[in-house]
Amino acid sequence: MTRPSARTLSLLAATLLAASSLHGLPARAQDASDGLDAVEKQIQDLQKQLQQLKKQLAAEAKAKAAEAKAKVAEAARLKAAENAPSNAPIAPGGGPGTAAAEGLAAAPLAAGQLQAQGSAPPPLVPQQVPPNVAPPAATTNVNPIPPSEFSDQIPITEVPPPPGSDSLYSASPAILTQMAPGYSFRVGGLSISLGGYVEAASIYRNHDETAGVNSGFGYAIPMPNTPQYHMPEFREDGRQSRWAALAQGNVSDSISVAAYLEGDFLSAAPTANSIQSSSYNPRWRLYYAQIDDSDNGLHGVFGEIWSLIVPFKTGMVPRQELIPIDVEAQYVVGFGWTRNLGLRLVKSFDDNIFNVGISLENPEGVYYVGPNGTGVPGTTSYYFPGGPVYYSGTNYTVDTAPDVVIKGTADPGFGGHYELYGLGRWLQDRTSLGNG
């Protein structure tokens, strides 16, 4: 038997060693892949933990900032409360409330000075409170902001409106005219509310009156013997769009004052037309001032107001007139009304359940003069064209005294609102023979 040479043995050993090495490569590659996956998973877990930590830190920082802001706002509110007038509501008996009893009083802000934002303005003294209505609650701020951050902005605060005054406007749907309830801004000691609405009305009539949103009840409806009776009309009109402003303030713990303005575009100068530019001019509907003494139950109003003959929803409260709600600007047949200059005084009894008022109002009559009867014919004079500061194209009656309206209202506990009024007028005319 031949023995293998040393060279052959060496070659065999090298071959076996190489085969052994090649056999271990797949196992080592698998181990490396598993290790890499484990490292990647650990990295992903760390990233998730880092994100959670960032969110937690951000939430803590936000909470600390909100807490610091709240402390600044509270400090500003307390400082303003020390310098502000007493915000005590008027107690049911007319006396001051708890805050006034504690002596929280200070000088009012100067005229034109804006109250610092973040402070609570005093509530308005109740004006003529309707029966069975609670006095206004204390005022609260809407999103108070420290004065140091936004001292140049006009503060918007929540001021309760006069009790029972559910709308700033007296003759329109509340859904159109009511602002966000109770929001106003303050200038000095005054709380001012602004508002208005835009109307786009379409009018269609079977018989032409050549009229806008005001129909001519009783004098402009055409008869069958006229061409207009056989001609329908269609018009569009936005002149009932309205604006208004209400300013209120306190004179003392029991006396408050207010001023109200309201206007629209239902006016037509001699040059106004609807051909090209709709050149109609604005007009004032209402402008009046009022003063209310809650201790003595006395309420005064003067200016351009609704006549006292107009019914009220409750009591005898301004801006609570019961006006028919209609697109028709002439309202409805049978509704008696005027808006003219007047001076009104109202006395309330038994927590405003009973009210008695008297009003002196600007007189202006409408006459009808029929044909002359039997006897000596004459000339009847009852109106004349307007003179200085009146439009010469309009006739004005000649009256000798203001119209006097006396009214009583009752709102008893068993329900309902009841009114009784009387009207006194002093009319004059002159029937002349010849030249005088």
Residue pairs with C-beta under 8 A, 6 or more apart in sequence:
4 12
69 146
72 146
72 148
73 118
73 144
73 145
73 146
76 116
76 118
76 119
76 144
76 146
76 147
76 148
77 118
77 119
77 120
77 141
77 144
80 115
80 116
80 118
80 119
80 120
81 87
81 104
81 119
81 120
82 106
83 106
84 106
84 115
84 119
84 120
84 121
84 122
85 105
85 106
85 107
85 108
85 122
85 189
85 250
86 96
86 99
86 100
86 104
86 105
86 106
86 122
86 253
87 99
87 104
87 120
87 121
87 122
87 123
87 138
87 139
88 96
88 97
88 98
88 99
88 100
88 101
88 104
88 122
88 253
89 97
89 123
89 135
89 136
89 137
89 138
90 96
90 97
90 125
90 126
90 135
90 253
90 254
90 294
91 97
92 135
92 351
94 254
94 294
94 295
96 253
100 253
108 188
108 189
109 115
109 188
109 189
110 188
111 188
112 187
112 188
113 187
113 188
114 154
114 155
114 186
114 187
115 121
115 155
115 157
115 186
115 188
116 147
116 151
116 155
117 141
117 144
117 145
117 146
117 147
117 150
117 151
117 153
117 155
118 141
118 144
118 145
118 146
118 147
118 155
119 141
119 144
119 155
120 138
120 139
120 140
120 141
120 157
121 139
121 157
121 159
121 186
121 191
122 139
122 250
123 136
123 137
123 138
123 139
123 159
123 160
124 136
124 159
124 160
124 162
124 191
124 248
124 249
124 250
124 256
125 250
125 252
125 253
125 254
125 255
125 256
125 292
125 294
126 135
126 136
126 162
126 163
126 256
126 292
126 294
127 162
127 163
127 248
127 256
127 258
127 290
127 292
127 294
127 299
127 317
127 318
128 162
128 292
128 299
128 315
128 316
128 317
128 318
128 346
128 348
128 352
129 135
129 162
129 163
129 164
129 294
129 315
129 317
129 351
129 352
130 163
130 164
130 314
130 315
130 317
130 320
130 352
130 411
131 314
131 315
131 351
131 352
131 353
131 411
132 411
132 413
133 163
133 164
134 163
135 163
136 160
136 161
136 162
136 163
137 160
139 157
139 158
139 159
139 160
140 158
141 155
141 157
141 158
142 156
142 157
142 158
142 183
145 153
154 185
155 185
155 186
156 183
156 184
156 185
157 183
157 184
157 185
157 186
158 182
158 183
159 182
159 183
159 184
159 186
159 191
159 193
159 248
160 182
161 168
161 181
161 182
161 193
162 248
162 258
162 317
162 319
164 314
164 315
164 317
164 320
165 317
165 319
165 320
166 174
166 178
167 174
167 177
167 178
167 319
168 177
168 178
168 179
168 193
168 195
168 244
168 246
168 319
169 177
169 178
169 195
169 242
169 244
169 262
169 319
170 262
170 286
170 306
170 319
170 320
170 321
170 323
171 321
171 323
171 325
172 197
172 242
172 325
173 325
176 197
176 199
177 195
177 196
177 197
177 242
177 244
178 195
179 193
179 194
179 195
183 193
184 191
184 192
184 193
184 194
185 191
185 192
186 192
189 249
189 250
190 247
190 248
190 249
191 247
191 248
191 249
192 245
192 246
192 247
192 248
193 245
193 246
193 247
193 248
194 243
194 244
194 245
195 243
195 244
195 245
196 241
196 242
196 243
196 244
197 241
197 242
198 238
198 241
199 238
199 240
199 241
199 242
200 236
200 238
201 213
201 236
201 237
201 238
201 240
201 327
202 234
202 235
202 236
203 211
203 212
203 213
203 233
203 234
203 235
203 236
203 237
203 327
204 232
204 233
204 234
205 211
205 215
205 232
205 233
206 232
207 221
207 222
207 228
207 229
207 230
207 231
207 232
208 222
208 228
208 229
208 231
208 232
208 233
209 215
209 216
209 220
209 221
209 222
209 228
209 233
210 228
210 233
211 220
211 235
212 235
212 237
212 239
212 266
212 329
213 237
213 239
213 240
213 266
213 327
213 328
213 329
214 266
214 328
214 329
214 330
215 221
215 328
215 330
216 330
217 330
217 333
222 228
222 229
223 229
235 274
238 265
239 264
239 265
239 266
239 267
239 280
240 264
240 265
240 266
240 329
241 264
241 265
242 262
242 263
242 264
242 285
243 262
243 263
243 264
244 260
244 261
244 262
244 263
245 260
245 261
246 258
246 259
246 260
246 261
247 258
247 259
247 260
248 256
248 257
248 258
249 256
249 257
249 258
250 256
250 257
251 257
251 291
254 293
254 294
254 295
255 291
255 292
255 293
255 294
256 291
256 292
256 294
257 289
257 290
257 291
257 292
258 289
258 290
258 291
258 292
259 287
259 288
259 289
259 290
260 286
260 287
260 288
260 289
260 290
260 318
260 319
261 284
261 286
261 287
262 284
262 285
262 286
262 287
263 282
263 283
263 284
263 285
264 282
264 283
264 285
265 280
265 281
265 282
265 283
266 280
266 283
266 329
267 280
267 281
267 282
267 283
268 280
268 281
269 279
269 280
269 281
270 393
271 279
272 279
272 280
272 281
273 279
284 304
285 304
285 339
286 303
286 304
286 305
286 306
286 339
287 303
287 304
288 301
288 302
288 303
288 304
288 305
288 318
289 301
289 302
289 303
290 299
290 300
290 301
290 302
290 318
291 299
291 300
292 298
292 299
292 300
293 299
297 347
297 348
297 349
297 352
298 345
298 346
298 347
298 348
299 316
299 345
299 346
299 347
299 348
300 343
300 344
300 345
300 346
301 318
301 342
301 343
301 344
301 346
302 342
302 343
302 344
303 341
303 342
304 339
304 340
304 341
304 342
305 318
305 339
305 340
305 341
305 342
305 344
306 321
306 323
306 337
306 338
306 339
307 337
307 338
307 339
307 340
307 342
307 359
307 361
307 405
308 342
308 344
308 357
308 358
308 359
308 361
308 405
308 407
308 421
309 336
309 337
309 338
309 405
309 407
309 421
309 423
310 321
310 322
310 323
310 336
310 337
311 321
311 322
311 419
312 320
312 321
312 322
312 409
312 417
312 419
313 320
313 321
313 322
313 417
314 320
314 411
314 417
315 348
315 352
315 355
315 409
315 411
316 346
316 348
316 355
316 357
316 407
316 409
323 331
323 337
324 331
324 332
324 335
326 332
331 337
338 361
340 361
340 362
340 364
341 361
341 362
342 359
342 360
342 361
342 362
343 359
343 360
343 361
344 357
344 358
344 359
344 360
345 357
345 358
345 359
346 355
346 356
346 357
347 355
347 356
347 357
348 354
348 355
349 355
349 356
352 411
353 410
353 411
353 412
353 413
354 408
354 409
354 410
354 411
355 408
355 409
356 406
356 407
356 408
357 406
357 407
357 408
357 409
358 404
358 405
358 406
358 407
359 404
359 405
359 406
359 407
360 402
360 403
360 404
361 402
361 403
361 404
361 405
362 402
362 403
363 397
363 399
363 401
363 402
363 403
363 425
363 426
364 396
364 397
364 399
365 382
365 397
365 399
365 425
365 427
366 397
367 382
367 383
367 397
367 427
367 429
369 380
369 382
372 378
376 433
378 431
378 432
378 433
379 431
379 432
379 433
380 429
380 430
380 431
381 429
381 430
381 431
381 432
382 397
382 398
382 428
382 429
382 430
383 395
383 396
383 397
383 398
384 395
384 396
384 398
385 392
385 393
385 394
385 395
385 396
386 392
386 393
386 394
386 395
386 396
390 396
397 427
398 428
398 429
399 425
399 426
399 427
399 428
400 426
400 428
401 426
403 423
403 424
403 425
404 423
404 424
404 425
405 421
405 422
405 423
405 424
406 421
406 422
407 419
407 420
407 421
407 422
408 419
408 420
408 421
409 417
409 418
409 419
410 417
410 418
410 419
411 417
411 418
412 418
